[in-house]
Amino acid sequence: MISLPRLYAILDASCFPDTAALCLAASELAAGGVTLLQYRNKSGNARQMVEQARELKRRLGNSVKLIMNDRADLCLAAESDGVHVGQDDLSPGGVRKVIGNALWLGVSTHNPAQLIEADATTANYLAIGPVFATGSKANPDPVIGLEGVRWARGLTRKPLVAIGGITRANCHEVIAAGADTVAVISDLLLEPRKSAEEFFRILG
């Protein structure tokens, strides 16, 4: 079973004006202690996504595990370390056929039925959320709260990533509810290095 760091940083390309700014933020996060980073681009074309992911990999080297959001094919093309898929993406079984067994696979879930189904797959870790209200998705699933994290913990022994509206102010209680890791987008945008360092200090 894989071991996850307490903080899972997610870089959403839509939050940055260009590749240079995206990569600068990634470098700052790495300097702040981040070792697990997801590249997310919901609006870019395949060529742009591969180019950005490759540049992130070049900048970060092997010190940071780089996960591609949604696209198993682009994960391979960009030589990423794994892929994270949602409920509307290629199935975990389908992803495994594309990426093989060596790369990491994460699956997003939003309710007990989805979590139980994902737990039976070869996913290396499961994500649950949104824990709190979030502005990073156009049509978010219903908020599950800390109680949702608790039931999720009781349904799987796989590493559990909590996502959705998590900040430095509430991350400790999310871990206390049973999550192994918190995934964060918005609260890492301003001063990425300093923000990451504070997350790690809070989470111990």
Backbone as ProteinMPNN parsed JSONL, in Angstrom:
{"seq_chain_A": "MISLPRLYAILDASCFPDTAALCLAASELAAGGVTLLQYRNKSGNARQMVEQARELKRRLGNSVKLIMNDRADLCLAAESDGVHVGQDDLSPGGVRKVIGNALWLGVSTHNPAQLIEADATTANYLAIGPVFATGSKANPDPVIGLEGVRWARGLTRKPLVAIGGITRANCHEVIAAGADTVAVISDLLLEPRKSAEEFFRILG", "coords_chain_A": {"N_chain_A": [[0.841, -1.199, 0.0], [0.477, 2.245, -0.79], [2.069, 5.195, 0.597], [0.887, 8.279, 1.601], [1.651, 11.795, 1.598], [0.731, 14.325, 4.048], [-0.32, 16.565, 2.784], [-1.794, 17.176, -0.301], [-1.231, 18.74, -3.071], [-3.032, 20.58, -5.5], [-2.762, 21.78, -8.69], [-4.462, 23.936, -10.63], [-4.765, 24.683, -13.918], [-6.334, 26.758, -14.856], [-6.141, 28.74, -13.025], [-3.925, 30.203, -13.512], [-2.047, 32.511, -15.543], [-0.314, 31.639, -17.557], [2.029, 29.058, -18.711], [4.491, 29.507, -17.509], [3.888, 30.834, -15.1], [2.383, 28.858, -13.858], [4.325, 26.84, -13.518], [6.119, 28.167, -11.884], [4.635, 28.426, -9.534], [4.424, 25.725, -8.913], [7.096, 25.081, -8.382], [7.493, 26.656, -6.144], [5.721, 25.452, -4.357], [6.951, 22.944, -4.106], [9.3, 23.739, -2.882], [8.219, 24.407, -0.492], [7.766, 22.01, 0.654], [6.014, 20.223, -0.55], [5.312, 17.064, -1.906], [3.614, 15.654, -3.443], [1.706, 16.217, -6.188], [-0.959, 17.351, -8.154], [-1.768, 17.851, -11.512], [-4.119, 19.77, -13.056], [-6.31, 20.395, -15.674], [-8.999, 21.51, -17.078], [-9.885, 22.706, -19.362], [-7.992, 22.94, -21.365], [-6.36, 21.974, -24.486], [-5.236, 18.734, -25.687], [-2.538, 18.784, -26.537], [-1.499, 21.093, -25.291], [-1.843, 20.365, -22.612], [-0.149, 18.142, -22.323], [2.31, 19.349, -22.871], [2.498, 21.232, -20.782], [2.43, 19.53, -18.539], [4.726, 18.014, -18.975], [6.65, 20.012, -18.75], [6.313, 20.718, -16.077], [7.165, 18.331, -14.905], [9.819, 18.33, -15.723], [10.792, 20.555, -14.35], [10.361, 19.847, -11.676], [11.49, 17.367, -11.287], [12.39, 14.233, -9.763], [11.625, 14.577, -7.178], [9.061, 15.193, -6.587], [5.93, 13.625, -6.811], [4.037, 13.531, -9.658], [0.786, 13.877, -10.662], [-1.557, 13.247, -13.175], [-4.608, 14.764, -13.973], [-7.669, 13.257, -14.788], [-6.931, 12.216, -17.475], [-5.791, 9.315, -18.722], [-4.371, 8.609, -20.999], [-2.864, 10.91, -21.56], [-1.37, 11.031, -19.305], [0.527, 9.026, -19.694], [1.756, 10.016, -22.037], [2.922, 12.347, -21.083], [4.644, 11.361, -19.273], [3.937, 11.213, -16.584], [3.48, 10.459, -13.038], [1.249, 9.162, -12.322], [-2.38, 8.899, -12.467], [-5.449, 10.635, -11.888], [-8.823, 10.013, -11.596], [-12.28, 10.924, -12.15], [-15.809, 10.335, -11.481], [-17.012, 10.45, -13.955], [-15.114, 9.873, -15.792], [-12.808, 7.662, -17.556], [-13.14, 4.28, -16.512], [-11.717, 2.857, -13.465], [-10.673, 0.275, -14.042], [-10.387, 0.439, -16.795], [-8.519, 2.492, -16.922], [-6.281, 1.257, -15.778], [-5.651, -0.568, -17.774], [-4.555, 1.11, -19.601], [-2.419, 2.521, -18.286], [-0.957, 0.585, -16.962], [0.431, -1.346, -14.189], [2.29, -0.09, -12.577], [2.118, 2.683, -12.219], [0.542, 5.284, -10.235], [-2.908, 5.295, -9.273], [-5.697, 7.216, -8.673], [-9.019, 7.726, -7.395], [-11.934, 9.659, -7.527], [-14.611, 9.996, -5.237], [-18.006, 10.4, -4.02], [-20.029, 9.539, -2.409], [-21.273, 6.846, -0.264], [-21.813, 4.514, -1.873], [-20.319, 4.905, -4.226], [-17.762, 4.994, -3.12], [-17.441, 2.413, -2.032], [-17.545, 0.905, -4.367], [-15.268, 1.89, -5.722], [-13.33, 1.131, -3.947], [-13.062, -1.542, -4.387], [-11.574, -1.73, -6.629], [-8.366, -1.484, -8.399], [-7.384, 0.897, -7.507], [-5.004, 3.084, -6.046], [-5.358, 5.006, -4.125], [-8.165, 6.649, -2.574], [-10.367, 9.347, -3.12], [-12.458, 11.587, -1.3], [-15.281, 13.683, -1.186], [-17.183, 16.73, -1.938], [-15.805, 18.001, 1.072], [-16.298, 20.433, 2.332], [-18.052, 23.419, 1.226], [-17.154, 24.373, -2.065], [-15.444, 26.37, -4.49], [-14.183, 25.576, -6.728], [-15.225, 23.962, -8.634], [-17.588, 23.796, -11.298], [-20.089, 22.521, -11.161], [-20.545, 21.315, -8.374], [-20.606, 18.294, -6.337], [-22.936, 17.268, -3.708], [-22.188, 18.615, -0.48], [-20.362, 16.789, 1.937], [-19.415, 17.048, 4.517], [-17.708, 16.743, 7.744], [-18.681, 14.429, 8.844], [-19.089, 12.851, 6.645], [-16.472, 12.274, 5.943], [-15.823, 10.658, 8.07], [-17.538, 8.389, 7.732], [-16.539, 7.509, 5.344], [-13.973, 6.745, 6.036], [-14.533, 4.506, 7.51], [-15.237, 2.712, 5.562], [-13.154, 1.952, 3.953], [-9.775, 0.714, 3.702], [-7.854, 1.752, 2.273], [-5.553, 4.441, 1.417], [-6.915, 7.599, 2.208], [-8.054, 10.477, 0.713], [-9.124, 13.671, 1.409], [-11.158, 16.195, -0.02], [-12.191, 19.464, -1.117], [-12.99, 22.597, -0.394], [-11.073, 22.806, 1.631], [-8.973, 24.287, 3.994], [-6.263, 26.064, 5.675], [-7.439, 26.687, 8.035], [-9.311, 24.7, 8.608], [-8.195, 22.213, 8.115], [-7.014, 20.524, 10.018], [-9.082, 19.371, 11.506], [-10.232, 17.828, 9.553], [-8.352, 15.831, 9.049], [-8.413, 14.724, 11.579], [-10.907, 13.592, 11.475], [-10.513, 11.352, 10.015], [-9.284, 11.313, 7.499], [-6.379, 10.61, 5.525], [-4.955, 12.408, 4.126], [-5.074, 15.792, 2.913], [-6.45, 17.393, 0.118], [-5.722, 20.279, -1.663], [-6.557, 23.297, -3.298], [-7.339, 26.178, -3.671], [-6.374, 27.452, -1.281], [-3.676, 27.426, -1.554], [-2.837, 29.144, -3.429], [-2.071, 31.857, -3.007], [1.065, 33.021, -2.157], [2.51, 30.367, -2.412], [4.661, 28.741, -1.363], [4.948, 29.551, 1.354], [2.333, 29.055, 2.221], [2.121, 26.268, 1.886], [4.081, 25.397, 3.689], [2.888, 26.209, 6.06], [0.603, 24.6, 6.12], [1.814, 22.059, 6.462], [2.977, 22.474, 8.937], [0.742, 22.771, 10.566], [-0.47, 20.295, 10.234], [1.378, 18.524, 11.17]], "CA_chain_A": [[0.0, 0.0, 0.0], [1.28, 3.461, -0.875], [1.995, 6.138, 1.713], [0.666, 9.628, 1.086], [1.958, 12.911, 2.501], [-0.482, 14.944, 4.607], [-0.842, 17.584, 1.87], [-1.845, 16.831, -1.723], [-1.463, 20.019, -3.74], [-3.611, 20.502, -6.84], [-2.546, 22.971, -9.508], [-5.46, 24.063, -11.683], [-4.2, 25.574, -14.935], [-7.195, 27.928, -15.055], [-5.8, 29.752, -12.013], [-2.655, 30.828, -13.879], [-2.112, 33.13, -16.874], [0.484, 30.917, -18.552], [2.796, 27.919, -18.216], [5.57, 29.999, -16.629], [3.302, 31.094, -13.78], [2.018, 27.544, -13.326], [5.545, 26.148, -13.097], [6.677, 28.906, -10.743], [3.854, 28.021, -8.364], [4.805, 24.346, -8.6], [8.423, 25.124, -7.763], [7.308, 27.224, -4.803], [5.099, 24.411, -3.53], [7.985, 21.95, -3.82], [10.204, 24.354, -1.899], [7.492, 24.416, 0.775], [7.67, 20.656, 1.192], [5.046, 19.396, -1.276], [5.904, 15.933, -2.631], [2.554, 15.055, -4.243], [1.108, 17.347, -6.895], [-1.828, 16.985, -9.276], [-1.948, 18.851, -12.566], [-5.512, 19.734, -13.496], [-6.615, 21.344, -16.744], [-10.307, 21.08, -17.577], [-10.264, 23.424, -20.581], [-6.92, 22.957, -22.352], [-6.335, 20.874, -25.452], [-4.315, 17.662, -25.307], [-1.144, 19.191, -26.745], [-1.13, 22.028, -24.22], [-1.777, 19.638, -21.349], [1.081, 17.332, -22.305], [3.455, 20.269, -22.786], [2.567, 21.785, -19.419], [2.771, 18.454, -17.606], [6.137, 17.683, -19.187], [7.468, 21.093, -18.194], [6.243, 20.551, -14.623], [8.029, 17.189, -14.562], [11.206, 18.756, -15.923], [11.13, 21.488, -13.274], [10.257, 19.244, -10.34], [12.327, 16.172, -11.186], [11.825, 13.072, -9.082], [11.333, 14.883, -5.774], [7.617, 15.363, -6.459], [5.097, 12.751, -7.637], [3.146, 14.359, -10.457], [-0.401, 13.121, -11.053], [-2.372, 13.863, -14.229], [-6.041, 14.681, -13.721], [-8.627, 12.784, -15.797], [-6.528, 11.627, -18.748], [-4.806, 8.232, -18.645], [-3.512, 8.655, -22.186], [-1.921, 12.019, -21.441], [-0.461, 10.656, -18.212], [1.62, 8.293, -20.331], [2.454, 10.895, -22.982], [3.694, 13.338, -20.333], [5.489, 10.627, -18.331], [3.537, 11.527, -15.212], [3.644, 9.346, -12.099], [-0.046, 8.535, -12.076], [-3.551, 9.601, -12.976], [-6.585, 10.706, -10.965], [-10.048, 10.071, -12.392], [-13.553, 11.148, -11.489], [-16.885, 9.378, -11.766], [-17.409, 10.537, -15.361], [-13.948, 9.574, -16.618], [-12.555, 6.247, -17.824], [-13.239, 3.475, -15.29], [-10.416, 2.443, -12.93], [-10.195, -0.876, -14.791], [-9.95, 0.943, -18.093], [-7.284, 3.26, -16.714], [-5.193, 0.299, -15.546], [-5.262, -1.143, -19.06], [-3.761, 2.123, -20.301], [-1.197, 2.951, -17.596], [-0.244, -0.526, -16.35], [0.313, -1.507, -12.731], [3.337, 0.606, -11.824], [1.761, 4.075, -11.931], [-0.511, 5.483, -9.238], [-4.265, 5.574, -9.719], [-6.602, 7.737, -7.657], [-10.405, 7.804, -7.851], [-12.81, 10.543, -6.761], [-15.922, 9.472, -4.853], [-18.825, 11.428, -3.379], [-21.035, 8.933, -1.54], [-20.841, 5.501, 0.142], [-21.862, 3.533, -2.954], [-19.164, 5.139, -5.097], [-16.54, 4.652, -2.386], [-17.372, 0.949, -1.947], [-17.22, 0.428, -5.712], [-13.88, 2.251, -6.017], [-12.467, 0.38, -3.029], [-12.886, -2.892, -4.936], [-10.719, -1.649, -7.821], [-6.924, -1.419, -8.117], [-7.001, 2.264, -7.145], [-4.022, 3.167, -4.961], [-5.95, 5.831, -3.074], [-9.515, 7.113, -2.868], [-10.667, 10.71, -2.674], [-13.84, 11.766, -0.877], [-15.603, 15.092, -1.044], [-16.505, 17.815, -1.233], [-16.007, 18.044, 2.521], [-16.933, 21.728, 2.561], [-18.42, 24.088, -0.025], [-15.976, 24.697, -2.852], [-15.679, 27.172, -5.685], [-13.274, 25.13, -7.785], [-15.958, 23.159, -9.629], [-18.783, 24.478, -11.796], [-21.269, 21.81, -10.651], [-20.035, 20.413, -7.334], [-21.49, 17.33, -5.689], [-23.373, 17.724, -2.385], [-21.185, 18.639, 0.594], [-20.513, 15.621, 2.823], [-19.041, 17.425, 5.865], [-16.77, 15.889, 8.482], [-19.342, 13.137, 9.035], [-18.821, 12.095, 5.433], [-15.098, 11.762, 6.044], [-15.84, 9.567, 9.064], [-18.089, 7.151, 7.163], [-15.621, 7.054, 4.304], [-12.869, 6.064, 6.718], [-15.015, 3.199, 7.94], [-15.549, 1.864, 4.41], [-11.966, 1.564, 3.198], [-8.474, 0.717, 4.365], [-6.932, 2.43, 1.358], [-5.305, 5.84, 1.764], [-8.102, 8.419, 1.964], [-7.79, 11.889, 0.462], [-10.304, 14.525, 1.527], [-11.051, 17.355, -0.909], [-13.353, 20.337, -1.19], [-13.082, 23.685, 0.565], [-10.169, 22.604, 2.765], [-8.059, 25.41, 4.204], [-5.436, 25.939, 6.887], [-8.3, 26.852, 9.211], [-10.119, 23.515, 8.923], [-7.546, 20.964, 7.685], [-6.691, 19.643, 11.145], [-10.274, 18.593, 11.872], [-10.472, 16.858, 8.477], [-7.455, 14.712, 9.352], [-8.922, 14.108, 12.811], [-12.107, 12.827, 11.128], [-10.119, 10.074, 9.43], [-8.554, 11.411, 6.23], [-4.922, 10.517, 5.6], [-4.382, 13.496, 3.343], [-6.006, 16.809, 2.434], [-6.156, 17.95, -1.198], [-5.986, 21.714, -1.562], [-6.332, 24.121, -4.489], [-7.426, 27.629, -3.476], [-5.601, 27.991, -0.156], [-2.246, 27.38, -1.857], [-2.569, 30.047, -4.552], [-1.318, 33.019, -2.537], [2.321, 32.628, -1.495], [2.456, 28.902, -2.363], [5.649, 28.122, -0.465], [4.576, 29.862, 2.734], [1.072, 28.365, 2.509], [2.412, 24.839, 2.041], [4.811, 25.219, 4.949], [1.93, 26.351, 7.166], [-0.198, 23.366, 6.135], [2.612, 20.974, 7.072], [3.162, 22.78, 10.361], [-0.541, 22.504, 11.23], [-0.791, 18.868, 10.162], [2.367, 17.79, 11.944]], "C_chain_A": [[0.878, 1.251, 0.0], [1.097, 4.318, 0.376], [1.883, 7.545, 1.14], [1.12, 10.673, 2.092], [0.657, 13.539, 3.002], [-1.132, 15.933, 3.644], [-0.698, 17.125, 0.421], [-2.205, 18.119, -2.453], [-2.031, 19.788, -5.134], [-3.416, 21.834, -7.546], [-3.55, 22.972, -10.648], [-4.966, 25.11, -12.684], [-5.029, 26.839, -15.122], [-6.902, 29.058, -14.065], [-4.549, 30.553, -12.387], [-2.711, 31.366, -15.302], [-1.347, 32.371, -17.953], [1.286, 29.801, -17.881], [3.885, 28.352, -17.242], [5.053, 30.223, -15.211], [2.916, 29.796, -13.087], [3.244, 26.831, -12.758], [6.212, 26.839, -11.918], [5.955, 28.514, -9.46], [4.228, 26.603, -7.938], [6.156, 24.296, -7.903], [8.352, 25.659, -6.339], [6.7, 26.191, -3.856], [6.12, 23.346, -3.144], [8.958, 22.47, -2.771], [9.563, 24.391, -0.52], [7.26, 23.032, 1.351], [6.703, 19.733, 0.474], [5.775, 18.3, -2.058], [4.878, 15.188, -3.49], [1.733, 16.183, -4.853], [0.26, 16.839, -8.055], [-1.95, 18.156, -10.238], [-3.349, 18.693, -13.131], [-5.75, 20.802, -14.553], [-7.893, 20.879, -17.427], [-10.647, 21.692, -18.936], [-9.194, 23.397, -21.676], [-7.037, 21.821, -23.354], [-5.226, 19.894, -25.071], [-2.858, 18.079, -25.452], [-0.666, 20.112, -25.624], [-0.956, 21.298, -22.895], [-0.499, 18.813, -21.244], [2.307, 18.232, -22.151], [3.608, 20.826, -21.374], [2.989, 20.716, -18.416], [4.241, 18.041, -17.748], [7.05, 18.751, -18.592], [7.456, 21.04, -16.664], [7.185, 19.431, -14.175], [9.498, 17.57, -14.681], [11.671, 19.653, -14.775], [11.248, 20.772, -11.922], [11.144, 18.015, -10.173], [11.615, 15.049, -10.455], [11.457, 13.329, -7.628], [9.839, 15.008, -5.514], [6.913, 14.361, -7.362], [4.056, 13.606, -8.34], [2.011, 13.507, -11.02], [-1.189, 13.903, -12.098], [-3.844, 13.691, -13.899], [-6.789, 14.198, -14.965], [-8.075, 11.875, -16.902], [-5.413, 10.594, -18.619], [-3.843, 8.27, -19.823], [-2.453, 9.748, -22.079], [-0.941, 11.8, -20.288], [0.757, 9.937, -18.791], [2.443, 9.204, -21.228], [3.358, 11.89, -22.264], [4.658, 12.703, -19.333], [5.226, 11.048, -16.884], [3.632, 10.272, -14.349], [2.337, 8.621, -11.803], [-1.162, 9.374, -12.639], [-4.657, 9.562, -11.928], [-7.848, 10.886, -11.79], [-11.276, 10.293, -11.526], [-14.59, 10.126, -11.923], [-17.297, 9.376, -13.236], [-16.267, 10.225, -16.32], [-13.872, 8.072, -16.909], [-12.579, 5.479, -16.501], [-11.848, 3.113, -14.776], [-9.821, 1.244, -13.669], [-9.672, -0.481, -16.161], [-8.644, 1.71, -17.991], [-6.096, 2.317, -16.55], [-4.706, -0.331, -16.861], [-4.377, -0.185, -19.846], [-2.416, 2.355, -19.621], [-0.383, 1.801, -17.003], [-0.351, -0.504, -14.838], [1.28, -0.663, -11.916], [2.937, 2.018, -11.404], [0.605, 4.157, -10.931], [-1.847, 5.782, -9.911], [-5.098, 6.028, -8.533], [-7.99, 7.886, -8.229], [-11.206, 8.716, -6.93], [-14.144, 9.862, -6.468], [-16.667, 10.525, -4.044], [-19.901, 10.869, -2.45], [-20.596, 7.503, -1.219], [-20.815, 4.489, -0.994], [-20.655, 3.669, -3.884], [-17.867, 4.717, -4.41], [-16.364, 3.135, -2.312], [-16.976, 0.359, -3.298], [-15.747, 0.69, -6.04], [-12.897, 1.459, -5.159], [-12.157, -1.015, -3.575], [-11.99, -2.91, -6.175], [-9.245, -1.648, -7.407], [-6.448, -0.001, -7.812], [-6.034, 2.247, -5.967], [-4.514, 4.018, -3.807], [-7.327, 6.281, -3.541], [-9.679, 8.53, -2.344], [-12.148, 10.805, -2.339], [-14.118, 13.256, -0.71], [-16.817, 15.461, -1.905], [-16.839, 17.826, 0.261], [-16.74, 19.319, 2.908], [-17.313, 22.325, 1.206], [-17.153, 24.527, -0.754], [-16.35, 25.496, -4.089], [-14.872, 26.702, -6.871], [-13.941, 24.245, -8.825], [-17.247, 23.876, -10.012], [-20.058, 23.848, -11.234], [-20.85, 20.813, -9.579], [-21.078, 19.438, -6.825], [-21.899, 17.863, -4.322], [-22.256, 17.618, -1.337], [-21.434, 17.478, 1.553], [-20.159, 15.942, 4.282], [-18.051, 16.462, 6.509], [-17.36, 14.504, 8.722], [-19.111, 12.241, 7.823], [-17.421, 11.517, 5.413], [-15.06, 10.571, 7.001], [-16.414, 8.282, 8.47], [-17.191, 6.605, 6.064], [-14.468, 6.258, 4.914], [-13.283, 4.653, 7.136], [-15.259, 2.215, 6.807], [-14.323, 1.411, 3.618], [-10.718, 1.583, 4.067], [-7.424, 1.362, 3.466], [-6.676, 3.857, 1.833], [-6.476, 6.716, 1.313], [-7.723, 9.89, 1.857], [-9.099, 12.66, 0.57], [-10.105, 15.771, 0.677], [-12.328, 18.177, -0.846], [-13.384, 21.371, -0.085], [-12.149, 23.58, 1.758], [-9.125, 23.717, 2.81], [-7.188, 25.143, 5.431], [-6.302, 26.008, 8.151], [-9.053, 25.576, 9.587], [-9.427, 22.182, 8.637], [-7.291, 19.994, 8.84], [-7.893, 18.781, 11.517], [-10.627, 17.568, 10.8], [-9.604, 15.617, 8.682], [-7.959, 13.965, 10.588], [-10.159, 13.249, 12.54], [-11.78, 11.52, 10.407], [-9.386, 10.118, 8.098], [-7.056, 11.247, 6.473], [-4.264, 11.777, 5.06], [-5.46, 14.515, 3.013], [-5.526, 17.318, 1.081], [-6.609, 19.404, -1.206], [-5.668, 22.41, -2.884], [-6.208, 25.592, -4.073], [-6.5, 28.167, -2.404], [-4.092, 27.836, -0.341], [-1.862, 28.398, -2.921], [-1.75, 31.265, -4.151], [-0.1, 32.55, -1.748], [2.395, 31.106, -1.318], [3.432, 28.263, -1.382], [5.263, 28.314, 0.994], [3.305, 29.114, 3.135], [1.303, 26.873, 2.739], [3.124, 24.569, 3.359], [3.869, 25.301, 6.134], [1.023, 25.125, 7.273], [0.573, 22.248, 6.842], [2.825, 21.21, 8.567], [1.894, 22.448, 11.149], [-0.81, 21.0, 11.314], [0.244, 17.959, 10.819], [3.153, 16.759, 11.186]], "O_chain_A": [[1.89, 1.312, 0.698], [0.115, 4.188, 1.107], [2.684, 7.949, 0.298], [0.995, 10.471, 3.3], [-0.405, 13.301, 2.428], [-2.348, 16.125, 3.675], [0.385, 16.737, -0.018], [-3.364, 18.536, -2.448], [-1.57, 18.91, -5.863], [-3.85, 22.88, -7.062], [-3.499, 22.114, -11.529], [-4.775, 26.275, -12.335], [-4.494, 27.879, -15.505], [-7.358, 30.187, -14.245], [-4.159, 31.472, -11.667], [-3.341, 30.765, -16.172], [-1.692, 32.451, -19.132], [1.235, 29.618, -16.665], [4.17, 27.654, -16.269], [5.706, 29.845, -14.238], [3.098, 29.65, -11.878], [3.203, 26.288, -11.654], [6.8, 26.185, -11.056], [6.585, 28.296, -8.425], [4.335, 26.314, -6.746], [6.336, 23.549, -6.941], [9.053, 25.184, -5.445], [7.112, 26.072, -2.702], [6.156, 22.898, -1.998], [9.385, 21.732, -1.884], [10.256, 24.406, 0.497], [6.638, 22.885, 2.403], [6.58, 18.567, 0.849], [6.733, 18.574, -2.781], [5.214, 14.222, -4.176], [1.144, 16.997, -4.142], [0.704, 16.001, -8.841], [-2.2, 19.293, -9.837], [-3.721, 17.626, -13.619], [-5.43, 21.973, -14.348], [-7.871, 19.966, -18.253], [-11.589, 21.251, -19.593], [-9.469, 23.795, -22.807], [-7.724, 20.829, -23.108], [-4.38, 20.199, -24.229], [-2.033, 17.768, -24.593], [0.424, 19.936, -25.08], [-0.025, 21.584, -22.143], [0.152, 18.791, -20.2], [3.227, 17.917, -21.397], [4.714, 20.883, -20.837], [3.816, 20.975, -17.542], [4.911, 17.754, -16.756], [8.087, 18.441, -18.006], [8.48, 21.29, -16.028], [7.908, 19.572, -13.189], [10.319, 17.185, -13.849], [12.795, 19.527, -14.29], [12.14, 21.073, -11.129], [11.509, 17.658, -9.053], [10.392, 14.928, -10.518], [11.028, 12.417, -6.922], [9.394, 14.938, -4.368], [7.247, 14.246, -8.542], [3.286, 14.319, -7.696], [2.241, 12.547, -11.755], [-1.455, 15.092, -11.918], [-4.282, 12.586, -13.58], [-6.552, 14.692, -16.067], [-8.696, 10.864, -17.229], [-4.246, 10.941, -18.432], [-2.652, 7.999, -19.673], [-1.297, 9.547, -22.454], [0.175, 12.321, -20.3], [1.891, 10.223, -18.405], [3.673, 9.177, -21.192], [4.428, 12.239, -22.763], [5.394, 13.401, -18.635], [6.144, 11.213, -16.082], [3.837, 9.169, -14.856], [2.322, 7.598, -11.12], [-0.927, 10.434, -13.22], [-4.791, 8.593, -11.181], [-7.936, 11.812, -12.597], [-11.32, 9.917, -10.354], [-14.283, 9.174, -12.641], [-17.873, 8.397, -13.712], [-16.44, 10.306, -17.536], [-14.771, 7.314, -16.545], [-12.093, 5.975, -15.485], [-10.897, 3.063, -15.556], [-8.612, 1.193, -13.9], [-8.654, -0.991, -16.627], [-7.773, 1.599, -18.853], [-5.028, 2.552, -17.117], [-3.515, -0.59, -17.038], [-3.551, -0.609, -20.654], [-1.383, 2.385, -20.289], [0.756, 2.006, -16.583], [-1.13, 0.263, -14.273], [1.118, -0.528, -10.703], [3.364, 2.499, -10.355], [-0.194, 3.23, -10.8], [-1.912, 6.424, -10.959], [-5.2, 5.331, -7.523], [-8.142, 8.146, -9.423], [-11.166, 8.57, -5.708], [-14.732, 9.229, -7.344], [-16.06, 11.422, -3.459], [-20.603, 11.628, -1.782], [-19.655, 6.996, -1.828], [-19.888, 3.683, -1.076], [-20.047, 2.674, -4.278], [-16.979, 4.148, -5.045], [-15.259, 2.629, -2.508], [-16.172, -0.571, -3.367], [-15.061, -0.183, -6.572], [-11.782, 1.157, -5.585], [-11.117, -1.595, -3.263], [-11.684, -3.977, -6.709], [-8.916, -1.791, -6.229], [-5.249, 0.276, -7.853], [-6.217, 1.493, -5.012], [-4.143, 3.794, -2.654], [-7.621, 6.296, -4.736], [-9.194, 8.869, -1.265], [-12.988, 10.192, -2.998], [-13.299, 13.996, -0.165], [-17.413, 14.587, -2.534], [-17.996, 17.681, 0.657], [-17.677, 19.296, 3.705], [-16.937, 21.793, 0.161], [-16.198, 24.995, -0.133], [-17.427, 25.322, -4.66], [-14.87, 27.353, -7.916], [-13.301, 23.824, -9.788], [-17.912, 24.482, -9.171], [-20.998, 24.558, -10.874], [-20.801, 19.609, -9.831], [-22.278, 19.71, -6.87], [-21.286, 18.805, -3.82], [-21.488, 16.656, -1.32], [-22.573, 17.212, 1.935], [-20.549, 15.205, 5.188], [-17.615, 15.491, 5.89], [-16.626, 13.518, 8.795], [-18.957, 11.027, 7.956], [-17.204, 10.407, 4.928], [-14.348, 9.596, 6.763], [-15.854, 7.204, 8.67], [-17.091, 5.393, 5.874], [-14.047, 5.234, 4.375], [-12.474, 3.726, 7.115], [-15.464, 1.026, 7.048], [-14.438, 0.581, 2.716], [-10.611, 2.349, 5.025], [-6.261, 1.5, 3.846], [-7.487, 4.422, 2.568], [-6.964, 6.594, 0.189], [-7.15, 10.471, 2.779], [-10.074, 12.331, -0.107], [-9.015, 16.342, 0.652], [-13.406, 17.656, -0.56], [-13.764, 21.06, 1.045], [-12.401, 24.196, 2.794], [-8.488, 24.041, 1.808], [-7.351, 24.14, 6.126], [-5.946, 25.461, 9.195], [-9.398, 25.384, 10.753], [-10.007, 21.125, 8.887], [-7.348, 18.778, 8.654], [-7.741, 17.596, 11.81], [-11.252, 16.551, 11.098], [-10.069, 14.491, 8.507], [-7.934, 12.735, 10.637], [-10.434, 12.298, 13.272], [-12.657, 10.679, 10.208], [-8.917, 9.088, 7.613], [-6.53, 11.688, 7.495], [-3.171, 12.159, 5.476], [-6.626, 14.157, 2.849], [-4.35, 17.637, 0.91], [-7.73, 19.721, -0.81], [-4.64, 22.143, -3.508], [-5.124, 26.174, -4.115], [-5.897, 29.225, -2.584], [-3.318, 28.08, 0.585], [-0.69, 28.506, -3.281], [-0.836, 31.664, -4.873], [-0.221, 31.781, -0.795], [2.348, 30.614, -0.19], [3.066, 27.344, -0.65], [5.252, 27.362, 1.775], [3.207, 28.6, 4.249], [0.751, 26.287, 3.671], [2.796, 23.613, 4.062], [4.02, 24.559, 7.105], [0.713, 24.667, 8.372], [0.034, 21.575, 7.72], [2.851, 20.268, 9.359], [1.961, 21.912, 12.255], [-1.308, 20.497, 12.322], [0.006, 16.765, 10.999], [4.011, 16.09, 11.762]]}, "name": "protein", "num_of_chains": 1, "seq": "MISLPRLYAILDASCFPDTAALCLAASELAAGGVTLLQYRNKSGNARQMVEQARELKRRLGNSVKLIMNDRADLCLAAESDGVHVGQDDLSPGGVRKVIGNALWLGVSTHNPAQLIEADATTANYLAIGPVFATGSKANPDPVIGLEGVRWARGLTRKPLVAIGGITRANCHEVIAAGADTVAVISDLLLEPRKSAEEFFRILG"}
